[in-house]
């Protein structure tokens, strides 16, 4: 296997620091904690001085711990369907059981208590229902943004609508934080997020190199600062160091798969409970997954839209997201990445409890194959609920798919 990077250790240290700071703030009456969706208006929250916690990140940790299937029934028992987001059901189930992966990973006894919960439905409506559960439990405000869906062109009308909704959050955030809104501070934070996103894109685009130094499975780890620390200087420092380390190691021959024969695109959510199994399988098959929709979702270049109008810049960035766009835009995006990363085929993950992040249901795979000439494979599974995933079926399907690509080469 390839040489481990120092950046992975640094990333774990950063995440430990982040979780401890958020938890300690939740135990201090003088500090305030805001929960935020992973592609929500974190910049606005940082401008008020909140410590920011991301339940979706916690949900992914639960999935990676392979305990989600133990927790989901607790949420089902209080009326949450088995077919809604398994981030939601596993997270609520863990809360009801009084457990969290933070206990084992960082010796933190519980998730941090929120003072306010702030959502953006640009991912899906489930985040609103998820945050509403905790709003009732902790008796704190739940506020947020209802984003448009199936967006083609991101027009000024759309930008202004979302920006207006963001501005409407200010009175509640002022009341909860005890701090007056500062537009100059928000501009500073948006610029920090933009710098972070540039560096994260640079990191991801090492995958254009043949052979690739990193794969999708590496990036699902390295992405953590882009998710939970954007808007903070720590994220910028991390990616500057990480990118320089990767560049230097590439000069020494760093490759993710030494005898890389096939390059793939991963479309859809990670299968958190099977990342190691899948990483080892693709390694055995001399195959690198060099680009993914999921990891690229934290490239927010439109923060630079207009730094003097930070709300409009945030609105544009958070509405340019892949998941928000219509099928035509999505297909163009994937086709461009296929060409840029020299991809041989696409694997689509049909996540049963995450229809918004599963682009297999309305003919996209077939249309993209006709447009690009690249073959595809659909894997049925889920992001967290491993009862919906078959190791044996996935292995057989993937092995057959790689064999077909190699024969056609």
N, C-alpha and C positions, 0 to 999 in steps of 0.2 A: 504493500500500500504506500501511498505517497507520504512524504515527510509532513508531520503535523506543523501547522503554522503557529507562531507565538501569538498571533492575533486572536486565535480561538480562546486562549487562556485569558488574554486581556479582555475579551468580550464577556467572559463569565464573571470576571472581577467587576466590570462595569454594571452588569445586570444585578449582581449581589448588592452593590452600592445603591443602585436604583430602588430595589425592592425594600431594602432596609430604611432608606430615607423616606419612602412613601409610608411604610408601616409606622415608623417613629412619628411622622407628622400626624398620623391618624390618632396617636395617643397623646398628642399635645394640643391643648385647647387654643393655643396661640397660632398654630399653623392650620392650614386648610388643605383638604384633599379633594380633587375633582376626578371623577371617573370619566373616561372619554372613549368613544369608539375609535378603532385603530386608524381610520381615515376621517376622523372628525376634526373640529377646529381647535387642535391642541395649542396652536400658536396664541390664540386668544386667551386660553387658560394660563399659559406660561406668563403672558403679559401682566396678569393679575397676581402672579406669585404663587399660584396653586402648585402643589405636588400632584403630578398626573399619573393615574393608574389606568391600565388598559385591560378590561376583562377578556377581550379576545386573545390577548397574549397569554393570559392565565388559562383560557380554554385550550390553547395549543399545548401548553405545558401539561395539562391534564391528559390530552391525547397522547403526547409523547411518553407519559408515565405508564400508559397502557391500563389505566384504571377507570377510564371513562365509562366502560360498560357496567362497572359496579355502581356508578353514581347516577346514570341516566334513569334507572327505575325510580329513584327517589323523586325526581321531577315528574315522571309519568304519574306517580301516585297522587300528586296534588293537581293533576289535570292537564299537564303539558304533554302534547302529542308526541309519539315516538318519531313522527315524520318531520318535525320542525328541527331547526338548527341544533346539531348535537354539541356545538360549543355552548349554546344556551342551556340545554338540558343537563350536560355533564357539569357545567359550572354551578348551576342552581342545585343540582343533586349533591355535589361536593359540599356546598354551603349547608345544605340541610343535614348532611351527615357530619358536619363539623370537621372536615378535612380539607387540605390543600397541598399541592406539591411544593409549595413554599416551605412547608415544615421540613421536608427531607433535604431540599436543595439548599436552603439558606438559613435553616433554623429559625424561621419566622412562624409564630404560632397560628396566625390567621390572616385572611385578606384584610386590607386596610378599610376602615369605616369611611364611607364617603360623606362629604358635606354638601355635594351637589353632583348630579349625574348629567352629562352632556352628550347627546347622541347626534349622529348624522345618518339618515336613512339612505345615503348613497350606496351602501352595500345591500341592504334589504330592510324590510319592515321589522324583522325579528329583533333588531337591536333596540328598538323602542320598547317592545314587550319585555325584553331582557332587563333593560334598565328600570322599567316600571316596577318589576318585581322587587328590586332592591330599594327603589324609592319608597315603596310601601313598607318594607321591612325596617328601613332605617329612618323613615319619616323625614326625608330630605327632598328638596326640589328636583324634578326631572324636566330638563329643558332641552330643546334641540332644533334640528333643521330637517324639514321634509324636502328631500331632493327630487328633482325630476328623474324620470327613467326613460330608457330607449331614446337617448339623445343622439341626434345626428350632429349638426353644427351647434357648437356652444355659442349661442348668440348673446348680444349685450342684454337682451331682456332676461335671459336665463341667469346671467351673471348678476344682474341687478337684483333679481328676485332672491337668489341665495344670499347675496351680500346683505340685503335688508333683513333677512331672517337672522343672520349672524349678529347684526347690530342690535336686534331685539333681545339678544341674550344678555346684553350689558347690564341693565338694571338689576337683574337677579344676581349676576356675578359680582357686582359692586356690593350688594347687600350681604352676600354670603362671605365674601373675602374681607370686607371692611376697607377696601381699597378703591379709590377713584380710577376710572379708566384713563389710560395714558396712550394716546395714539402714537407718540414717538417710540414708546417702549414696544408697542405691537409691531411697528415697522422694523425695529431691530430684530425681533424674534422671527418675523417672516423672512428676513434676509439670512438669518442663521439656518432656517429650514431649507432655504434655496441652496445654500452652500452644502448642506448635508446631502440633499438630493443629487446634486452634481457629482459629489464624491461617490455616492452609492451607485449611480449609473456607471461611473468609471469602473467601479469594482465589478459590476455585473458584466460589463462589456469586455472583461478579460476573456470571457467565454467565446469571443469571436476568434481567438487565437486557435490554431490547429497544430497540435492537439491542445485541448483546453486545460488550463491549470486547475480549474475548479469545476464543480458540477452543481446542479440544482440542490443536491443534498447538503453541500457545503454552504450554499447561499441561504438555505432555510435557517441556518444557525447564525451566519454573519449578518443577516438582515435585522436582528433584534434592535441594535441601536437606531436604525432608520425608523423603526416602528415606535419605540418607547422613549427615545431621547432626541428626536428631531425638534428643533427649536432651541436646543441647548448646545453650548460649545463643546461639551464632552463628545457628542456624536461626530462633530467635525474633526476633532483631534484623533478619534479612533480611526475613522476612514482614511485620513491622511497617512497615518502610520501603517494601517493594514494594506493600503494600495501600494505603498512604497515597499513593504515586505514582499508582497506578491510579485511586484516587478523584479525585485532582486532575485527571488527564488526562481522566477521564470528563466532568468539568465543562466541559472545553474541547472536548468532542465526540469523544473517542476511541471508535472503533468498529473491530472486526476486519474486518468486511465492510460498507463504506459503504452499499450498497444491499441490505441483508439482506432476502431474501424467504422463505427457508426456514431452519428451525432443526431440527437433527438430533441424535440420541443416537448415540454410538459405543459399541458393546458388544463387548468383547474386547480383545485385545492391540493395541498399535500395530504398524504395518508399518514397522519402523525404517528400512529401506533405501529407502522411498518416501514418507517424510513430506513432503518438499518438493514432490514431484510432486502428491501428494494435496492439500496445502494450496493450491497454485496452482489446481488444478482446482476445488475448492470455491469459492475466491474468484471465479473466472471465472463460476461458476454462481450467484453471489449467495447462497451458502449458508454458514451458520455451524454448525459442530459445537459445541454449547454445553455438553454434559455427556457424561461417559463413565464407565463402570464402572471402567476402569483407573486413572485419576487419582484417583477418589474412594476407591480402596482404601487410601489413606494417611490417611484420616480415622479416627482411633482415639479416639473420644469416651469409650469405656469405660475409658480410663486413669483417669478420675475416679470409677470405681466405688467405690473405697474407698482413699484415699491412705494410711491406716494399715495396709492389707494390700496392699502393692505387688505381691506375687506374684499374688494373686487379681485385682487390677486388670489386670495384664499378661495374665494367662490369659484374662480376659473380652474384653479388647480384641483379642487375637490370634485369638480363636475366634469373634468376631462378624463376622469378615471375610466379604465377599460370596462369595468362592470356596469357603469352607468350608460354606456353607449349602445347604439342600435347594432343590429347584425352586420349591416354594411360596413360600418366603421370598424367593428371588431375584426372582420375578415381582412380588411386592409392592413390593420395593425399586425395581425399574425403573419400575413403574407410578407410584409416588410421584414419582420424579425426572422422568418424562415430564410430569406435571402441573405440578410446581414450576417447571420450566424452559421450559414452553410449547413442547413439542417437536412437530414435524409428522410425524416418522418416525424409524425406527431403522435403522442400518446395523450388521449383525452381521459381525464378522470371524471366519471359520472358519479358525483357525490350524492348519495340518496337523500340526505337531509339538507343539502345546500344547492337548490335549483338555480339560484342566482349566480353561482360560480360554476355551473355545469353547462357548457355550451355544446351539448350533444343532442338536444331535444328537438331542434327545429331545422335540421338539415345542414348545419354549418360544416361538419366534417366532410360530407360528400362534396359540397360546393367548393371548399378549399382544396380538396384533392383534384377536382377538375381544373381549378385555376392555377395551382402550383405544380401539379404532377407528383406531389408527395403523398405516400401512403399513410394511413392512420390506423390506430388501434384504440378501441374504447375499453377501459377497465371499469368495472362496476365496484363501488366501494363507498367509503365515507371518510370525512375528515377525522372524526373521533370514534364513532361507533363501529368497532371492529367485528361486531356480529354481522355486519353487512358486507364484509370483505372475505374472500377466499384466497388464502395463500397459494393453494395448489392450482386453482384456475388461473390466477394472475400469472404465476410462474410459467405455466404451459403456454398461455396466450402470448406473453412477452417473448419467450424463447422462439416460438413460431414466427412472430413478427420480425424479430431480428434476423432469423434465417432467411426470410423472404427478401428483406432489404439487401442482405449480402448476396443472395443469388441474382437479384436484379442489377446489382453493381457490376 
